[in-house]
């Protein structure tokens, strides 16, 4: 069984910073972050492959940094220069890749709310 627990969400003013963390258990080898803004679909924020390759959504490049250790099943997201449009529920994600680009299913945490407003 795979379980994921996020922490670190909260309220910040525009231009502020916030760090999210996630700890997972079970058979996984890659982790990342997705988010769902009010009235929108869930989208990729950042992902770290089993080999440490990192992918960011265009909207957060240069502002967010993902770090973690897939072997220890931990991942963090440092969010800087936050904007109101970053307001969303952020979800920790985990996968088990059998080869590049191929995995079984997505596993999700319950989500943590990030609100950016003045």
C-alpha positions in Angstrom: 0.0 0.0 0.0 1.2 3.5 -0.9 0.5 6.4 1.4 1.6 10.1 1.1 1.3 12.9 3.6 1.8 16.6 2.8 2.6 19.4 5.1 3.5 23.1 4.9 0.5 24.7 3.3 -0.9 28.0 4.5 -1.4 31.7 3.6 1.2 34.1 2.3 1.3 37.5 0.7 2.2 38.0 -3.0 6.0 37.9 -3.3 6.4 35.7 -0.3 7.8 32.2 0.1 6.5 28.9 1.3 7.9 25.3 1.6 5.9 22.2 1.2 7.0 18.7 2.3 5.8 15.2 1.6 6.7 11.8 3.1 5.6 8.6 1.4 5.6 4.9 2.2 5.2 1.9 -0.1 6.6 0.8 -3.4 7.5 4.0 -5.3 10.6 5.4 -7.0 9.5 8.9 -8.2 7.8 11.8 -6.6 6.5 15.2 -7.4 3.8 17.9 -7.0 0.6 18.8 -8.7 -1.9 21.5 -7.9 -5.6 22.3 -8.5 -6.6 26.0 -8.6 -10.2 27.0 -7.8 -12.4 26.1 -10.8 -9.5 24.5 -12.7 -8.2 21.0 -13.4 -5.2 19.5 -11.6 -1.9 20.3 -13.3 1.7 19.4 -13.0 3.9 21.7 -10.8 7.2 19.7 -10.6 8.3 16.1 -10.9 11.5 14.2 -10.1 12.1 10.9 -11.9 13.6 7.8 -10.4 17.0 8.9 -11.9 16.8 12.4 -10.4 15.7 14.2 -13.6 13.5 17.2 -12.9 10.6 18.7 -14.8 8.8 22.0 -14.0 5.6 23.5 -15.3 6.3 26.6 -17.4 4.3 28.7 -14.9 6.6 28.0 -12.0 10.0 27.8 -13.7 12.6 30.1 -12.0 10.4 30.5 -8.9 9.9 27.0 -7.5 12.5 24.4 -6.7 11.8 20.7 -6.1 14.2 18.6 -3.9 14.0 15.2 -2.5 15.3 11.7 -2.2 13.2 9.1 -4.0 15.0 6.3 -2.1 14.0 7.8 1.2 10.5 8.6 -0.3 10.6 12.3 0.6 10.1 15.4 -1.5 9.9 19.1 -0.9 8.8 22.1 -2.9 10.3 25.5 -2.2 8.0 28.2 -3.6 9.4 31.7 -4.0 7.9 35.0 -5.4 4.5 33.6 -5.0 1.6 35.1 -7.0 -2.1 35.1 -6.5 -2.5 32.7 -9.4 -0.5 30.1 -7.4 -3.4 29.8 -5.0 -4.4 26.1 -5.2 -4.6 22.8 -3.3 -1.2 21.2 -3.8 -1.0 17.4 -4.0 2.0 15.2 -3.4 2.4 12.6 -6.1 4.2 9.3 -6.3 4.8 6.7 -9.0 6.6 3.5 -9.7 8.5 3.6 -13.0 9.4 0.4 -14.7 11.3 2.3 -17.4 11.6 5.8 -18.8 8.1 7.2 -19.3 6.3 4.1 -18.2 4.6 3.7 -14.8 1.6 2.0 -13.4 -0.7 4.5 -11.6 -0.5 7.8 -9.8 -0.7 7.8 -6.0 -1.9 11.0 -4.3 -1.8 12.7 -0.9 -4.9 14.4 0.5 -3.6 17.8 -0.5 -2.6 21.0 1.3 -4.0 24.4 0.6 -1.8 27.3 -0.4 -3.4 30.8 -0.5 -1.6 33.8 -1.9 -3.3 37.1 -1.3 -2.9 40.5 0.3 
